[in-house]
Amino acid sequence: MTKIIPNKHVTPPVREPFFAIKIIPAIIIVVLSTLCWHFISIPPALNMAAFHTAIIFVATIVAIVINVLPTGAVAIIAVSAYALLHAGGETSAKAAIMAATSNFNNVLIWLIVIAFMIARAFAKTGLGKRIALILLRWFGQSSLRIAYCLGIADFLIAPATPSNTARSAIISPIADSLAKVINKDDRKLGQYLISSVSAMNDASAVGFQTGFAGNLALVGIAASVAGINMTFSHWALYLLLPAAILLLTMPFILFKFIDPDTKHTPQAPAYAKQALLHLGPVSLAEWKLIAVFIALIIMWVGGQSLHLHSTTSAFIGLSALLILGVLNWDDVKSEKGAWDTLIWFAVLMGLASQLKKLGFTAWVGHGVSDLISQHMGHASPTLILIVMMIFYLITAYFFASGTAKVVALGPVIIGSLMALGVNPLISILAVAGITNIGCNLTTYSHARNPLLMGYQYHNDKQWMKIGFIISVGGAIIFMASGIIWWSILGLM
């Protein structure tokens, strides 16, 4: 018999941790939640169901911010806790789990899911990349012009791309490649282009209802809290102009602030021309996507006249892409971002809806409005709006997701502003803009930021410094242009 000699160089298996969760932060959250549940006196204006649901909601948000587990996993735990504890005061196990999962049939959430699929088509066909390269070939003769070209490309694909991260994944590699081709030794050039991509990524989200998942959450909040139904065309009417002003101003402000050494970039058009040759002529799949995209915009803008809900239009668009073969069912199944968003977004929106239904949101809103009234006396609604938006912008330091932030704070901020005499529609529009602009404030304010930092043009300190300029400068520009525009439209 052949004698088997054991291999002494075999690496021993890595010992897996017993828990996947960050155990110490999780224990702290559970302990504090338990103490609040049993030992904190319920405010007189609240009922027990509202108080207990608020504890579950706050614990969920804290767990997401601390990142004890991926967001979707935290949402699953939140559903389990809510249903097990009957937090909303339900009298049966079935009623509890139905309340916990009530928002899985929310049509706005399905609009987000389908829009993720449509965004995948832009990446799969290469159409998003082609749009950016065509603009660069025509107008890329300077680093400032390149930034504007990349920003315009982001705006063009934003209406069908509710994921800022997905748009960044299309646009940012082009910015990185250009920085290396033009002058790989000018680190500030790469820093400028990537920073501008980030700023424009959020500016485009301001302009289109379907440009960011959090926008669609805000549409639901607007209907719930203020009774206002925001269509695609309404959103564009009120917010596209302020977004366009951000597009015109922010690349120039960043150009002056970062001051890249390389100002003239004759290599960029040549690079774009070569890249377009490599892509080849516009494919049949791209033409199909263009046709479907145009049809989607028509359906979204003219939805009321066509008697089509925006989610119905999205289903029609996805159906067309599947029928035409631009996407296949494997593409739909493998779009992890869409299904992840469906889970955690539905849970958070469901909990937020329960808080509204049980009176907690109104209670907090009136409390905040009373506090502001005491300190601001008889200040004008416009001044109150500005102060509240400063506060709301700063809260980006405490959230790792713009969507989670708007779900958690949007109803409270809007309710408070309404109680203080601010036009409900103005409140919603201001929250929409500041939510998106605040995503640049920190390295963790948005899932896109680590992706952009991965190009190694920024360290943490540099990102926070430039992000502060983008967020504060963008907020000033947005609020100033927005207030003027809304006044012209007769809203103020």
VOBA-162709 format. One record per residue (C-alpha): x, y, z; residue number from 0. Coordinates in pm, 1 decimal. Example, Ala and Ser with C-alpha at 12.3 -4.5 7.8 and 13.67 -1.06 7.14 Angstrom:
BEGIN
        u        v        w   n
   1230.0   -450.0    780.0   0
   1367.0   -106.0    714.0   1
END
This chain:
BEGIN
        u        v        w   n
      0.0      0.0      0.0   0
    108.3    352.5    -68.8   1
    176.5    539.7    248.3   2
      5.0    880.2    261.2   3
    229.1   1147.0    407.5   4
     37.1   1434.7    559.1   5
    109.8   1775.4    412.0   6
    263.2   1985.0    687.3   7
    199.5   2306.1    494.4   8
   -180.9   2277.9    480.8   9
   -334.7   2600.3    616.8  10
   -569.8   2526.0    905.5  11
   -929.7   2634.5    847.1  12
  -1020.0   2983.0    963.3  13
  -1235.1   2970.2   1272.4  14
  -1568.8   3129.0   1203.2  15
  -1711.3   3367.7   1463.7  16
  -2008.4   3237.1   1658.8  17
  -2208.3   3555.5   1588.6  18
  -2220.1   3754.6   1264.2  19
  -2363.8   4051.8   1450.8  20
  -2150.7   4310.9   1631.5  21
  -2233.5   4166.2   1965.5  22
  -2143.2   4448.0   2208.7  23
  -2329.4   4729.1   2023.5  24
  -2623.7   4492.7   1972.8  25
  -2640.3   4409.4   2344.1  26
  -2627.8   4780.1   2432.2  27
  -2916.3   4853.6   2192.4  28
  -3125.4   4566.7   2331.7  29
  -3057.2   4662.3   2694.6  30
  -3137.8   5030.9   2642.2  31
  -3451.1   4943.9   2444.7  32
  -3565.6   4706.8   2720.0  33
  -3510.7   4969.7   2988.0  34
  -3707.5   5225.6   2785.7  35
  -3983.7   4971.6   2722.1  36
  -4035.7   4883.7   3088.8  37
  -3908.5   5172.1   3299.0  38
  -3956.4   5498.6   3109.4  39
  -4284.6   5674.5   3176.8  40
  -4496.6   5713.7   2866.7  41
  -4563.8   6083.4   2789.9  42
  -4926.8   6172.8   2860.3  43
  -4996.6   6270.9   2498.6  44
  -4884.9   5928.1   2369.2  45
  -5044.7   5587.4   2395.9  46
  -4848.4   5271.6   2474.1  47
  -4858.5   5142.0   2116.5  48
  -4702.3   5461.1   1979.0  49
  -4433.3   5457.3   2246.7  50
  -4340.3   5092.3   2192.0  51
  -4337.9   5127.2   1812.2  52
  -4109.2   5430.0   1848.1  53
  -3866.1   5223.1   2058.0  54
  -3850.9   4955.1   1786.4  55
  -3805.2   5220.0   1516.9  56
  -3530.6   5413.2   1696.4  57
  -3348.3   5090.8   1785.2  58
  -3363.7   4987.5   1417.9  59
  -3222.6   5320.4   1298.4  60
  -2942.6   5310.3   1559.1  61
  -2854.4   4953.6   1457.8  62
  -2836.4   5063.3   1092.7  63
  -2619.3   5366.2   1174.3  64
  -2381.1   5158.8   1388.8  65
  -2388.3   4884.5   1121.8  66
  -2437.4   4593.2   1359.3  67
  -2544.9   4393.0   1051.5  68
  -2625.8   4483.7    688.9  69
  -2930.9   4706.7    664.3  70
  -3156.6   4436.3    521.8  71
  -3066.0   4198.6    802.9  72
  -3144.3   4465.9   1064.3  73
  -3482.2   4519.1    895.1  74
  -3563.6   4146.7    918.9  75
  -3482.3   4153.0   1291.6  76
  -3701.3   4461.8   1333.4  77
  -3996.7   4281.1   1172.3  78
  -3942.5   3985.8   1405.9  79
  -3923.2   4208.5   1714.6  80
  -4231.0   4411.0   1620.6  81
  -4443.1   4103.8   1550.8  82
  -4320.4   3911.7   1856.5  83
  -4380.6   4200.5   2096.4  84
  -4706.0   4323.9   1935.4  85
  -4547.1   4669.9   1955.5  86
  -4836.0   4843.7   1781.9  87
  -5090.9   4705.1   2025.6  88
  -5221.6   4433.5   1792.0  89
  -5446.7   4176.7   1960.2  90
  -5342.7   3872.3   1753.9  91
  -5023.0   3724.2   1614.1  92
  -5157.6   3752.7   1258.8  93
  -5243.7   4120.6   1302.3  94
  -4895.1   4189.7   1439.5  95
  -4706.7   4033.6   1149.3  96
  -4944.0   4193.5    898.0  97
  -4875.8   4535.0   1050.7  98
  -4499.0   4469.7   1048.2  99
  -4499.6   4375.7    678.8 100
  -4776.5   4611.3    563.2 101
  -4555.2   4816.9    334.7 102
  -4431.2   4530.5    119.2 103
  -4726.3   4607.0   -108.7 104
  -4641.3   4979.4   -127.5 105
  -4646.7   5075.3   -496.3 106
  -4370.4   5335.4   -452.3 107
  -4133.4   5068.4   -321.6 108
  -4201.1   4857.8   -629.1 109
  -4129.8   5162.3   -843.7 110
  -3786.4   5180.6   -680.0 111
  -3723.9   4808.7   -736.5 112
  -3813.0   4829.2  -1106.0 113
  -3610.4   5145.9  -1158.0 114
  -3305.9   4958.0  -1026.2 115
  -3364.3   4703.4  -1303.3 116
  -3386.6   4976.2  -1565.1 117
  -3062.7   5127.3  -1431.4 118
  -2900.7   4786.9  -1480.8 119
  -2989.2   4811.5  -1850.0 120
  -2784.6   5132.7  -1881.3 121
  -2479.9   4954.8  -1740.9 122
  -2535.7   4630.8  -1932.1 123
  -2577.9   4793.8  -2272.9 124
  -2308.0   5056.5  -2216.0 125
  -2547.9   5338.5  -2305.6 126
  -2468.0   5541.2  -1993.6 127
  -2095.9   5520.8  -2066.6 128
  -2152.6   5610.8  -2432.2 129
  -2348.3   5925.2  -2338.7 130
  -2064.3   6046.1  -2116.2 131
  -1798.3   5971.4  -2379.8 132
  -1989.8   6153.0  -2655.6 133
  -2013.0   6463.9  -2438.3 134
  -1641.7   6443.5  -2357.1 135
  -1549.1   6406.1  -2722.9 136
  -1735.6   6726.3  -2805.7 137
  -1665.5   6941.8  -2500.3 138
  -1376.9   6792.1  -2298.7 139
  -1102.0   7045.4  -2378.5 140
  -1048.8   7153.3  -2015.5 141
  -1079.3   6995.1  -1672.3 142
  -1371.8   7227.0  -1592.7 143
  -1551.1   7126.1  -1912.5 144
  -1490.1   6758.4  -1832.2 145
  -1662.2   6805.5  -1496.5 146
  -1961.1   6964.9  -1668.6 147
  -1977.1   6683.7  -1926.0 148
  -1976.3   6417.0  -1656.4 149
  -2243.3   6609.7  -1466.0 150
  -2468.5   6641.3  -1771.4 151
  -2427.7   6268.6  -1839.6 152
  -2541.4   6197.6  -1482.8 153
  -2846.2   6422.2  -1530.2 154
  -2939.9   6246.3  -1855.1 155
  -2956.4   5900.1  -1700.0 156
  -3092.5   6007.8  -1358.2 157
  -3466.4   5986.2  -1445.9 158
  -3441.4   5608.3  -1482.8 159
  -3172.7   5543.3  -1221.9 160
  -3289.6   5572.0   -859.7 161
  -2954.9   5450.9   -729.8 162
  -2687.4   5719.4   -690.7 163
  -2438.4   5437.2   -645.7 164
  -2537.3   5283.3   -979.5 165
  -2492.0   5616.6  -1159.5 166
  -2156.6   5664.8   -988.5 167
  -2051.0   5319.2  -1102.6 168
  -2121.7   5428.1  -1461.6 169
  -1969.0   5778.8  -1453.0 170
  -1679.8   5759.5  -1204.5 171
  -1460.5   5505.5  -1394.1 172
  -1457.7   5747.0  -1688.6 173
  -1347.2   6031.5  -1458.9 174
  -1073.4   5812.5  -1309.8 175
   -948.5   5697.3  -1650.9 176
   -938.6   6055.0  -1780.3 177
   -743.2   6174.5  -1476.3 178
   -482.2   5904.2  -1536.0 179
   -461.2   5960.3  -1912.7 180
   -441.8   6340.3  -1891.4 181
   -187.0   6367.9  -1611.1 182
   -143.2   6077.4  -1372.2 183
     90.7   6288.3  -1156.5 184
   -173.2   6555.7  -1090.9 185
   -353.6   6400.8   -794.3 186
   -568.6   6711.3   -754.7 187
   -710.2   6660.5  -1105.2 188
   -845.6   6318.5  -1006.4 189
   -966.0   6461.2   -677.0 190
  -1148.7   6739.4   -859.2 191
  -1316.8   6513.5  -1115.1 192
  -1428.4   6253.5   -858.5 193
  -1552.3   6524.8   -618.3 194
  -1748.8   6685.7   -899.8 195
  -1896.5   6346.4   -995.4 196
  -2013.9   6310.0   -635.1 197
  -2164.5   6660.2   -622.8 198
  -2342.4   6618.2   -956.5 199
  -2464.9   6273.6   -855.0 200
  -2671.2   6436.8   -580.0 201
  -2764.4   6743.3   -785.6 202
  -2926.4   6519.2  -1047.4 203
  -3110.7   6337.3   -768.4 204
  -3257.5   6671.3   -657.5 205
  -3401.4   6731.2  -1003.0 206
  -3583.0   6403.8  -1066.3 207
  -3831.4   6216.9   -850.2 208
  -3687.9   5886.1   -971.4 209
  -3323.0   5995.3   -930.5 210
  -3284.8   5867.8   -573.2 211
  -3464.2   5600.8   -371.2 212
  -3507.6   5847.2    -84.3 213
  -3705.9   6079.7   -312.9 214
  -3971.4   5813.4   -357.6 215
  -3979.4   5758.0     16.9 216
  -4041.2   6130.7     51.5 217
  -4327.8   6108.8   -198.1 218
  -4493.3   5858.4     34.1 219
  -4422.1   6075.2    338.8 220
  -4567.8   6380.5    161.3 221
  -4890.7   6195.0     91.8 222
  -4909.5   6059.2    446.4 223
  -4810.9   6367.2    646.8 224
  -4930.4   6654.1    427.7 225
  -5184.9   6495.0    193.0 226
  -4981.4   6609.4   -110.4 227
  -4938.1   6378.0   -408.8 228
  -4613.6   6456.0   -591.6 229
  -4603.9   6331.7   -951.4 230
  -4292.7   6307.2  -1167.3 231
  -4385.9   6627.6  -1352.2 232
  -4467.4   6818.2  -1030.5 233
  -4128.0   6725.6   -886.7 234
  -3949.0   6840.4  -1202.5 235
  -4145.0   7167.3  -1213.7 236
  -4046.2   7264.2   -859.1 237
  -3695.4   7115.4   -830.9 238
  -3535.5   7074.2  -1172.9 239
  -3441.1   7443.6  -1199.0 240
  -3264.1   7455.6   -857.8 241
  -3092.0   7128.9   -954.0 242
  -2979.5   7280.7  -1285.7 243
  -2834.6   7580.3  -1097.1 244
  -2638.0   7334.2   -882.0 245
  -2511.1   7179.3  -1206.7 246
  -2400.7   7519.8  -1333.5 247
  -2230.6   7638.3  -1014.9 248
  -2084.6   7348.6   -814.8 249
  -1822.2   7225.5  -1068.7 250
  -1690.6   7583.2  -1089.7 251
  -1682.0   7624.5   -709.8 252
  -1494.9   7295.5   -672.6 253
  -1260.5   7394.7   -955.5 254
  -1163.4   7708.4   -765.2 255
  -1146.3   7532.2   -427.3 256
   -942.2   7226.5   -532.0 257
   -748.4   7412.6   -805.4 258
   -611.8   7119.5  -1010.2 259
   -274.5   7185.4  -1170.0 260
   -398.4   7060.8  -1507.0 261
   -641.4   7311.4  -1653.2 262
   -629.6   7233.2  -2026.8 263
   -704.5   6876.6  -2134.1 264
   -665.2   6826.4  -2509.8 265
   -613.5   6455.0  -2437.7 266
   -972.5   6409.7  -2319.0 267
  -1148.5   6430.5  -2659.0 268
   -887.3   6194.2  -2803.8 269
   -942.9   5951.2  -2517.1 270
  -1320.3   5969.7  -2563.6 271
  -1286.9   5916.0  -2938.3 272
  -1071.3   5606.9  -2883.8 273
  -1306.4   5471.6  -2618.0 274
  -1605.6   5521.3  -2848.1 275
  -1424.8   5332.6  -3125.5 276
  -1367.4   5051.5  -2876.6 277
  -1739.1   5051.1  -2790.5 278
  -1825.7   5032.1  -3158.2 279
  -2144.9   5162.2  -3321.1 280
  -2462.5   5201.1  -3118.7 281
  -2591.3   4849.9  -3063.8 282
  -2945.3   4731.1  -3124.3 283
  -2983.7   4682.7  -2748.7 284
  -2890.2   5048.9  -2690.5 285
  -3144.4   5168.5  -2946.6 286
  -3410.3   4955.4  -2777.9 287
  -3316.4   5102.8  -2439.3 288
  -3330.9   5458.0  -2580.1 289
  -3681.1   5393.6  -2715.2 290
  -3802.8   5245.3  -2385.6 291
  -3638.4   5526.2  -2186.4 292
  -3812.5   5795.4  -2395.5 293
  -4143.4   5611.3  -2359.5 294
  -4094.3   5593.2  -1981.7 295
  -4032.3   5967.2  -1954.5 296
  -4346.4   6033.4  -2160.4 297
  -4550.1   5802.0  -1936.7 298
  -4409.9   5952.1  -1617.0 299
  -4460.4   6312.6  -1726.7 300
  -4803.9   6254.0  -1878.6 301
  -4918.5   5993.6  -1629.1 302
  -5236.1   6176.7  -1526.2 303
  -5343.2   6242.4  -1883.9 304
  -5265.6   5883.0  -1981.4 305
  -5435.3   5746.8  -1667.2 306
  -5115.8   5564.6  -1571.1 307
  -4967.4   5540.7  -1223.0 308
  -4589.8   5592.0  -1221.5 309
  -4537.2   5236.1  -1094.5 310
  -4757.1   5098.4  -1373.1 311
  -4538.5   5287.5  -1620.5 312
  -4227.2   5134.7  -1462.7 313
  -4376.2   4785.3  -1492.4 314
  -4454.1   4853.3  -1858.8 315
  -4096.6   4973.4  -1917.3 316
  -3943.0   4667.8  -1750.5 317
  -4180.3   4441.4  -1942.4 318
  -4067.0   4601.2  -2268.7 319
  -3699.2   4553.2  -2179.4 320
  -3764.3   4184.9  -2103.8 321
  -3968.6   4130.5  -2420.8 322
  -3705.0   4305.2  -2633.5 323
  -3421.7   4109.0  -2472.2 324
  -3235.9   4410.8  -2336.1 325
  -3266.3   4245.9  -1994.8 326
  -3330.0   3881.0  -1917.4 327
  -3478.8   3719.7  -1610.2 328
  -3133.3   3638.3  -1474.0 329
  -3056.4   4012.1  -1479.7 330
  -3370.2   4075.5  -1276.3 331
  -3292.0   3799.6  -1025.8 332
  -2930.9   3909.5   -982.0 333
  -3005.9   4277.9   -915.4 334
  -2918.1   4248.7   -547.1 335
  -2951.3   4620.9   -476.8 336
  -3317.0   4616.9   -580.5 337
  -3416.6   4322.0   -362.7 338
  -3210.8   4450.6    -70.1 339
  -3387.2   4787.5    -99.1 340
  -3726.6   4614.8   -116.2 341
  -3666.2   4444.6    219.7 342
  -3522.7   4722.4    433.7 343
  -3711.9   5006.8    268.2 344
  -4047.8   4831.4    313.9 345
  -3972.7   4764.4    681.0 346
  -3859.4   5120.3    758.7 347
  -4147.8   5275.1    567.6 348
  -4387.3   5039.1    742.7 349
  -4259.6   5138.0   1086.3 350
  -4268.0   5507.0    991.0 351
  -4627.2   5467.2    870.3 352
  -4721.2   5302.1   1198.6 353
  -4568.4   5593.5   1390.8 354
  -4777.2   5834.6   1184.4 355
  -5091.8   5626.6   1232.1 356
  -5038.9   5597.7   1608.1 357
  -4978.2   5972.4   1653.0 358
  -4609.1   5964.8   1743.1 359
  -4495.7   6171.2   1443.1 360
  -4747.7   6447.0   1513.9 361
  -4647.6   6449.3   1883.4 362
  -4277.3   6495.7   1801.5 363
  -4356.4   6753.1   1532.1 364
  -4559.4   6966.0   1770.4 365
  -4291.2   6930.7   2037.4 366
  -4017.9   7050.6   1802.9 367
  -4234.1   7332.9   1670.8 368
  -4315.4   7448.4   2024.9 369
  -3944.9   7447.3   2113.2 370
  -3855.3   7653.7   1806.0 371
  -4142.9   7893.4   1872.7 372
  -4012.0   7960.0   2223.6 373
  -3665.3   8054.9   2095.2 374
  -3751.5   8222.6   1764.5 375
  -4054.8   8418.5   1875.4 376
  -4241.8   8559.7   1578.8 377
  -3980.8   8478.0   1312.5 378
  -4104.4   8456.4    953.8 379
  -4182.2   8113.8    804.3 380
  -3888.7   8157.5    563.2 381
  -3640.0   8211.0    847.0 382
  -3784.2   7913.8   1035.3 383
  -3748.2   7703.5    719.4 384
  -3382.0   7801.4    680.8 385
  -3300.8   7726.3   1046.6 386
  -3472.5   7388.8   1027.3 387
  -3286.1   7300.5    706.3 388
  -2952.5   7384.7    871.2 389
  -3041.3   7142.1   1149.1 390
  -3157.4   6880.1    898.0 391
  -2835.3   6910.5    696.9 392
  -2621.7   6857.6   1007.7 393
  -2806.1   6534.2   1089.3 394
  -2626.6   6373.8    791.5 395
  -2335.7   6323.8   1034.2 396
  -2552.5   6068.8   1215.9 397
  -2683.4   5864.3    922.6 398
  -2512.6   5623.7    683.1 399
  -2803.9   5637.3    437.5 400
  -2991.0   5930.0    289.9 401
  -3299.4   5713.4    252.2 402
  -3288.7   5599.7    615.7 403
  -3247.7   5962.9    718.2 404
  -3548.5   6088.7    526.2 405
  -3764.1   5800.2    648.2 406
  -3661.8   5863.1   1010.3 407
  -3666.1   6243.2   1016.7 408
  -3869.8   6351.2    715.1 409
  -4213.7   6319.3    880.6 410
  -4092.0   6499.4   1193.7 411
  -3926.0   6787.1   1004.7 412
  -4219.4   6835.2    767.2 413
  -4474.6   6809.0   1047.9 414
  -4283.7   7063.8   1256.4 415
  -4257.7   7309.8    968.9 416
  -4627.7   7278.1    894.1 417
  -4710.3   7342.5   1259.9 418
  -4493.5   7656.3   1244.8 419
  -4683.8   7796.9    947.5 420
  -4453.5   7695.4    661.1 421
  -4629.4   7598.9    337.6 422
  -4649.2   7214.2    340.4 423
  -4531.4   7188.0    -21.4 424
  -4233.9   7418.2     46.2 425
  -4143.9   7200.2    346.4 426
  -4140.0   6888.4    127.8 427
  -3934.2   7053.3   -147.7 428
  -3674.8   7184.8     99.0 429
  -3639.4   6844.7    265.0 430
  -3600.1   6683.7    -79.7 431
  -3308.3   6908.2   -172.2 432
  -3125.7   6904.0    161.1 433
  -3160.5   6524.4    191.7 434
  -2969.1   6475.8   -133.2 435
  -2714.5   6752.9    -83.4 436
  -2626.6   6622.1    263.4 437
  -2515.3   6288.1    119.5 438
  -2173.7   6444.1     47.0 439
  -2113.6   6568.5    400.2 440
  -1918.4   6268.9    534.9 441
  -1734.5   5962.1    411.5 442
  -2026.1   5745.7    526.2 443
  -2330.6   5962.3    443.8 444
  -2403.3   5755.9    133.2 445
  -2309.2   5410.2      5.4 446
  -2160.6   5576.5   -302.6 447
  -1893.5   5762.6   -106.3 448
  -1670.9   5461.4    -23.6 449
  -1687.0   5365.4   -392.5 450
  -1557.4   5707.4   -496.5 451
  -1295.3   5713.6   -222.5 452
  -1169.3   5380.9   -355.8 453
   -999.7   5564.7   -643.1 454
   -748.5   5687.3   -381.3 455
   -767.2   6059.0   -462.7 456
   -903.7   6146.3   -117.7 457
   -814.5   6049.7    234.1 458
  -1084.7   6074.8    501.7 459
   -988.2   6427.9    603.3 460
   -986.0   6554.6    244.6 461
  -1323.6   6397.8    167.5 462
  -1481.0   6552.3    478.5 463
  -1333.3   6893.3    392.7 464
  -1446.3   6889.3     29.5 465
  -1777.3   6727.6    126.8 466
  -1839.4   7016.0    366.4 467
  -1787.9   7264.0     79.8 468
  -2020.0   7064.0   -148.0 469
  -2291.4   7025.4    114.0 470
  -2287.1   7372.2    269.0 471
  -2228.3   7552.0    -61.7 472
  -2487.3   7334.7   -232.8 473
  -2740.8   7393.6     44.8 474
  -2698.9   7771.8     20.4 475
  -2732.8   7766.6   -359.1 476
  -3030.4   7529.9   -346.7 477
  -3221.5   7720.1    -79.5 478
  -3155.6   8060.8   -240.2 479
  -3250.3   7952.0   -592.3 480
  -3536.3   7737.5   -462.6 481
  -3695.6   8014.7   -257.4 482
  -3673.5   8255.6   -554.2 483
  -3816.9   7998.9   -796.1 484
  -4097.2   7889.8   -562.4 485
  -4185.3   8255.4   -505.0 486
  -4212.6   8307.3   -881.3 487
  -4441.2   8003.4   -896.0 488
  -4657.9   8161.4   -624.6 489
  -4583.4   7909.8   -347.2 490
  -4440.2   8164.7   -103.2 491
END
